[in-house]
Amino acid sequence: MIDAFEKVPVQIFPSPKEGSAFVASEIATLIKSKAAKNETCVLGLATGSTPIKLYQELVRLHKEEGLSFKNVVTFNLDEYFPIEQDAPQSYWSFMHKHLFNHIDIDPKNIHIPSGKWPKEDIKKHCAEYDAAIIKAGGIDLQILGIGGNGHIGFNEPGSSFHSKTRVIHLDQLTRMANVYEWHDLNKVPKLAITVGISSIMKAKKIVLLAWGNKADIVAKAVEGDVTEQLPASVLQNHDDCTFVI
Ligand code: F6R
């Protein structure tokens, strides 16, 4: 049932585990329907604490129920910059630890912005990342989390709704939220590469997951005005976006 104040459909689950299982089964259905037609399934993926249970469930579906990822192509939303690929805090490491090391995805189908792209060429690499998404046929299903400040990907408040993949200055709130991975705020990178809002909005279907202490920002994103000061509010303008909370 859609609440009168909700401008985006919201599905509420008793626990993150159940919400994650629901989203994992949606992903599995999509992967299998694409495989039946001999098509690739292009997934946009997020990192952070929110999707960990989703990735656990996808790994379980692979190991226990034979879900294959052979026809899956992935594009991650973001990466710290600069960072070594195999640094424990890199999103490359995160994705391999929680998902890619445990499934049968072809490594050449995995795309993650690189924290090692040379600074002088970064615009070219960002443009190539957007072009690679288009070449793959566009994102079939984009998984998002939401920052406490309303960011999606690392599109911090103030990001243009027309933004593309680019380098961004991380908000101090974002750096503080992620300090648990670094132990010392001074060590949290000040920059990141993020897929832009316009690229996210081109996804055919979007599912935003939120649990923990996100109730206030989710309410604003779902019920408030659409504003670049709250990037997730742009999702009100998407034809097929659901919040799973
Ligand atoms: C990470 C990303 C971010 C996170 C958001 C929430 O790839 O895109 O937008 O989804 O910062 O992070 P957690 O899940 O750690 O609360």
Boltz pocket constraint, residues with backbone or C-beta under 6 A from the ligand:
constraints:
  - pocket:
      binder: B
      contacts: [[A, 45], [A, 46], [A, 47], [A, 48], [A, 49], [A, 50], [A, 51], [A, 77], [A, 78], [A, 144], [A, 145], [A, 146], [A, 147], [A, 148], [A, 151], [A, 152], [A, 153], [A, 154]]
      max_distance: 6.0
